[in-house]
Amino acid sequence: MGHREDLLTGAKRCLEEKGWSRTTARDIVAASGANLASIGYHYGSKDALMREALFASMSDWADDVQRSFEADEPVGGGRDAGLRERFETRWTRVLELFDKHQGVWRSQLEAILQVRHDPELRAAFGRAQPEGRQGLVGMVHGVDESEVDEETSRVMGSFYMTLVSGMIVQMAIDPDLMPSAHDLVEAMRRILGDAPEAAPEAPEAPETPATPEAPAAPEAPAS
C-alpha cells in the first residue's frame, strides 16, 4: 500500500482503539508508519483524514453485516421470508456485529456531537444519509440497494437509521440493556395493535325492580 492507504488504515485503527476525540495526528502517524507531512499532502488535514476514515469504517461494518447475512441465508431471512421474519433474523445479526465494531460506533457518536461546531463534518454526515438509508433497507429486506426506491428509502430507511442511532447511544451507556430484535418486533406489534386483545366484558344489566302487586279488592259485605 502507498502512504495514502496506510494513513487511512492507521486512522481507522485509531478510531477503533482511541476514539474520535482522543486521536491525534501523531497517533495516526504511529499507527500507519507514515509521516506528519504525508497527512497534509494526501488529505489536506488531519480532520479530513478522520472524516474519511470514519465513513470508511462504517462501510466496513456494512460489508461485514452483508457477508454475515449471505453466510446465514440457508437458515432463513432471505427473499422468501416475510418482512417481520427477515427483520428479526437480520437485526439479530446486526446487533451481534455492533459489539464487534463498537469502537467505530463510539467514534461515530463522538463525531455526531461535534457537528454543531464543524460544518464540514455536518455536511459529510448529510451526504452519507441517503446512501446509508438505502443500504439499511437493502440489508434488512434482502434486496440489492439499487432496487430500493426513494419512498421506501425515506420511510423505511429513516426508521432503520433511527434504530441504529438509538442502539449506538444505548450501547455507549450500557450494552446489557440493549433490546433484542425480538423485543423490537414485539414493541412494534403492540404499537400497531397487532396483538389480539380480549373483548371487554359486557357490563351486567341492572336488575329490573319487581313490580309491586296491586292491593286486593275489598270483599263485598254479606247480605
C-alpha positions in Angstrom: 0.0 0.0 0.0 1.0 3.6 -0.5 1.1 6.3 2.1 -2.5 7.4 1.4 -3.8 3.9 2.1 -1.5 3.4 5.0 -2.8 6.6 6.6 -6.4 5.6 6.1 -5.8 2.2 7.6 -4.0 3.8 10.6 -6.7 6.4 11.1 -9.3 3.6 11.1 -7.3 1.7 13.7 -7.1 4.8 15.9 -10.8 5.3 15.7 -11.4 1.8 16.9 -8.8 1.9 19.7 -8.7 5.6 20.8 -12.0 7.1 19.5 -12.7 10.3 17.6 -11.8 12.9 20.1 -8.6 11.4 21.5 -6.9 10.5 18.2 -4.1 12.9 17.3 -2.1 13.3 14.1 0.9 11.7 15.8 -1.3 8.7 16.8 -2.2 8.2 13.1 1.4 8.5 12.0 2.4 5.9 14.6 -0.3 3.5 13.6 0.4 4.0 9.8 4.1 4.2 9.6 3.8 7.3 7.5 4.8 10.9 8.5 3.1 14.0 9.5 3.7 15.8 6.2 2.0 13.0 4.3 -1.3 13.7 6.1 -1.4 17.2 4.6 -0.2 16.0 1.2 -2.7 13.2 0.7 -5.8 14.5 2.7 -5.2 18.2 3.3 -5.7 18.0 7.0 -6.0 15.5 9.9 -9.7 16.3 10.2 -10.3 15.4 6.6 -8.5 12.1 7.0 -10.5 11.4 10.2 -13.8 12.0 8.3 -12.8 9.7 5.5 -11.7 7.0 8.0 -14.9 7.2 9.9 -17.2 6.7 6.9 -14.8 4.0 5.6 -15.1 2.2 8.9 -18.9 2.3 8.8 -18.8 0.9 5.3 -16.6 -1.9 6.6 -19.3 -2.7 9.2 -22.0 -2.8 6.5 -19.8 -5.1 4.4 -19.3 -7.4 7.4 -23.0 -7.5 8.1 -23.8 -8.3 4.5 -21.2 -11.2 4.4 -22.8 -12.5 7.6 -26.3 -12.4 6.0 -25.1 -14.3 3.0 -23.5 -16.9 5.1 -26.7 -17.4 7.1 -29.1 -17.3 4.2 -29.9 -21.0 4.1 -31.3 -20.8 7.7 -33.7 -18.0 6.9 -34.1 -14.3 6.4 -33.8 -14.3 2.6 -36.2 -13.0 -0.1 -38.7 -15.8 0.6 -39.2 -14.9 4.2 -41.8 -12.4 5.4 -40.5 -8.9 6.3 -41.2 -9.5 10.0 -39.1 -12.7 10.0 -36.3 -11.1 7.9 -36.2 -8.1 10.3 -35.9 -10.3 13.4 -33.3 -12.7 11.8 -31.2 -10.0 10.3 -31.4 -7.4 13.1 -30.2 -10.1 15.5 -27.0 -10.4 13.4 -26.8 -6.6 13.2 -26.8 -6.4 17.0 -24.2 -9.1 17.3 -21.9 -7.2 14.9 -22.5 -4.0 16.9 -20.4 -5.4 19.6 -17.6 -6.4 17.2 -17.4 -2.8 15.8 -18.3 -1.0 19.0 -15.2 1.2 18.8 -16.3 2.6 15.5 -19.8 3.3 16.7 -18.5 5.1 19.8 -16.3 7.2 17.5 -19.3 8.0 15.4 -21.3 9.1 18.4 -18.4 11.4 19.4 -18.3 12.8 15.9 -22.0 13.4 15.8 -21.7 15.5 19.0 -19.2 17.7 17.1 -21.2 18.5 14.0 -22.7 21.7 15.5 -19.2 23.2 15.6 -17.9 21.5 12.4 -19.8 22.4 9.2 -17.7 20.1 7.0 -18.4 17.2 9.3 -22.1 18.0 9.3 -22.0 18.2 5.5 -20.3 14.8 5.3 -22.9 13.2 7.5 -25.6 14.8 5.4 -24.1 13.4 2.2 -23.9 9.9 3.8 -27.5 9.9 5.0 -29.3 8.9 1.7 -26.8 6.2 0.9 -27.0 4.9 4.5 -30.8 4.7 4.5 -30.8 2.9 1.2 -28.2 0.4 2.3 -30.0 -0.4 5.5 -33.2 -1.2 3.6 -31.3 -3.4 1.2 -29.7 -5.3 4.1 -32.9 -5.8 6.2 -35.1 -6.5 3.2 -32.7 -8.8 1.5 -32.5 -6.9 -1.8 -29.8 -5.1 -3.7 -29.8 -1.5 -2.5 -30.1 -0.3 -6.2 -33.6 -1.8 -6.1 -34.7 0.4 -3.2 -36.9 3.2 -4.4 -36.8 6.7 -3.0 -40.1 6.5 -1.0 -39.0 3.2 0.7 -35.6 4.6 1.5 -37.2 7.7 3.0 -39.7 5.9 5.2 -38.2 2.5 6.0 -34.5 3.6 5.7 -35.1 6.5 8.1 -36.8 4.2 10.5 -33.9 1.7 10.4 -31.3 4.5 10.8 -33.2 5.8 13.8 -33.0 2.3 15.3 -29.3 2.2 14.6 -28.7 5.6 16.2 -30.7 4.6 19.3 -28.7 1.4 19.6 -25.4 3.3 19.4 -26.5 5.5 22.3 -27.7 2.5 24.3 -24.5 0.6 23.7 -22.5 3.5 24.9 -24.5 3.7 28.2 -25.0 0.0 28.9 -24.8 -2.7 26.3 -26.6 -5.1 28.6 -29.8 -3.1 28.3 -29.9 -3.1 24.5 -33.2 -4.6 23.3 -33.1 -7.8 21.3 -34.5 -8.0 17.8 -37.4 -9.9 19.2 -38.1 -7.2 21.7 -38.2 -4.6 18.9 -40.6 -6.7 16.8 -42.8 -7.1 19.9 -42.8 -3.4 20.6 -43.8 -2.6 17.0 -46.5 -5.2 17.2 -48.0 -3.7 20.3 -47.8 -0.1 18.9 -49.7 -1.2 15.7 -52.3 -3.0 17.7 -51.3 -6.3 16.1 -51.8 -8.3 19.3 -55.3 -9.7 19.7 -57.0 -8.1 22.6 -59.6 -9.7 24.8 -63.0 -8.4 24.1 -64.2 -6.2 27.1 -66.7 -7.9 29.2 -70.2 -6.5 28.8 -71.5 -4.8 31.9 -74.1 -6.6 33.8 -77.6 -5.4 33.1 -79.2 -3.7 36.2 -81.8 -5.8 37.9 -85.3 -4.8 36.9 -87.2 -3.8 40.1 -90.1 -6.1 40.9 -93.5 -4.7 40.0 -95.4 -4.2 43.3 -98.6 -6.3 43.5 -101.8 -4.5 43.2 -103.8 -4.4 46.5 -106.6 -7.0 46.7 -110.1 -5.7 46.2 -112.2 -5.5 49.4 -114.7 -8.3 49.9 -118.3 -7.4 49.4 -120.3 -7.4 52.8 -122.5 -10.4 53.4 -126.2 -9.7 52.8 
